[in-house]
Amino acid sequence: MIIRNIVVWLALALSLHAQAGQRVALVNGEIYTANDKQLWVEALVYENEKIIYVGDAKSAQNFITPTTQVHDLKGKLVTPGMHDLHMHAETASVFVHSCNLYALRSKQAIIAKLKECVQQYPDSPWLRGEGWVSYDEDQVVYKEDLDKVLPDRPMWLMAMDGHSALVNSKALALSGISANTPDPVAGTIHKNAKGEPSGLLVESAMWIPEVLMPRVSLGDQVKSLEKAMQLANQYGVTSIVEAWETPSLDVAWLQLKDEGRLTTRVNLALLVEEDWDENIELLKQRRAALDFYPMLKANQIKLLTDGIVEIKTAAVKEPYLGTENDKGMFYFTQQQLNKWVPMLEGEGFQIHAHTIGDRAMANVLTALEHSRVVNKRGNNKPMFIHNYMVDKNDIPRLKAANASANFSMLWRQYDIATESYKPFISQENFERIMPMAELHEAGVLVTGGSDFYVSQIDPLAAITAAITGKAVPYYRSWPYQPDSQPVMPGKKPDLDTMMKAYTIFAAQAQGMEDITGSLEKGKRADLVVFDKNFFKDAPEKIYGTQVLATVLDGSIVYGGF
């Protein structure tokens, strides 16, 4: 396997070298441009990193010289490169230094995997892992069982959604967490029947042990980020937003940039938490150090404002059904947001806010309205992320903020997650969950994101689930059985909307539409070649379409023609 990988990447390096300075013509294709003025064409020609012709095959001949590389696509589909505007590249660490619990479906399977990882990482001071499902009781492994697996070293296991963690007794003891430890703000230390910590830490409580863990080495960080980009390229993604950028990752991204190993465009959302010290100069220094546009930039600010609806930690306006007055958790005070959002926007930063509940979205919108007053100008294209529940009265407020709404539409299917929250939200909210189609119809810019490694990175997985409402696997290793679940109710976006959400709409949301997002003369040659035109397929057959080649700046970063 190691030799095979070396051969593959050597071939890629040779391919990139061979393309330098070359003119490439793609002819006899079915080319979707995402440009409404010229939506479908037959041919495209690019030279170096830029597109020089888009149009019919006959006129393309005027751009073909004796040295031009001509590729007869024979009807294959070409689209703009895909943009994933919300992912966590470092979670590819499960392929490098962390115990991979993703895609497992039972407590027994998780325990078996943990036993393997104990043997795999015998010298790690802490055993770290991620991927169990917090809203599936059969995957919640409490400290008693974790202690049987690993009694003498601390263990910290992050849930696949990033909003809970499981720890063993050793980790609890090192963290000073006992029966008398109070819950932190916006967090819960779960207690068992004896009143003792059970090993389940929810929301902000999960980070109490995490800060004690040894930092990941630079080498492992670089490997993780590179693996994430390779996976993105494999599914046609040429631009990503890293949604949890910490200072330790900055160095890894810069190393990849300096060594010419960036195979996607990267926009970093610098994390600002509820205990921020208001050192905006440090954020500006980091932004300047990471400014290598159009390949690398760091002009977004990540605000994790609430939790998730599956475990009732998303901040909602009306109490969860069956509770007295449980409206979830909100990480910031309104006073903090009203101060910090204008401060950040005043320095040119773009807000990237995790807002699953409608109360979370409304609170951020209030801060954005205050920002417009303070700064005496419009907002900086703020991004709202996930958006499970959107109050209809807040849609005009989104438009007034010139905001985009990002959705992980793979999650909009009738599965175990859906069944976990359906009982405690209204039927109207259930049918309107993740109202991408509704917001698009209202004129709000909508975009797509995977939240990798929460779910698979393939945009076609999300696109298929979005337009059909049927079952599509969260992970590539799971079987595709579209009719195995009920069809998700509510409005569904069409294929053109979904494709634009991953291409031109995504570029517009980042302010990059002048160079990417659509296939037009003068723009960068960021494109994908698929083995078939899935626009002509039944919607259920879109998932599984194969990427033959992914091209970034005119160079092949995955596959080949």
Buried (B, 14 or more C-beta within 10 A) or exposed (E): EEEEEEEEEEEBEEBBEEBEEBBBBBBBBBBBBBBEEBEEBBBBBBBBBBBBBBBEBEBBEEBBEEEBEBBEBEEBBBBBBBBBBBBBBBBBBBBBBBBBBBBBEEBEBBBEBBEEBBEEBEEBEBBBBBBBBBBBEEBBBBBEBBBEBBEEBBBBBBBBBBBBBBBBBBBBBBBEBEEEBEBBBBBBBBBBEEEBBBBBBBBBBBBBBBEBBEEBEEEBBBBBBBBBBBBBBBBBBBBBBBBBBEEEBBEBBBBBBEEEEBBBBBBBBBBBEBEBEEEBEEBEEBBEEBEBEBBBBBBBBBBBBBBBBBBBBBBBBBBBEEEEEBBBBBBBEEEBBBBBBBBBBBBEBBBBBBBBBBBBBBBBBBBBBBBBEBBEEEBBBBBBBBBBBBBEEBBEBBBBBBBBBBBBBBBBBBBBBBEBBBEBBEEEBBEBBBBBBBBBBBEBBBBBBBBBBBBBBBBBBBBBBBBBBBBBBBBBEEEBEBEEBEBBEBBBBEBBBBBBBBBBBBBBBBEBBEBBBBBBBEBBBBBBBBEBBBBEBEBBEBBBBEBBBBBBBBBBBBBEB
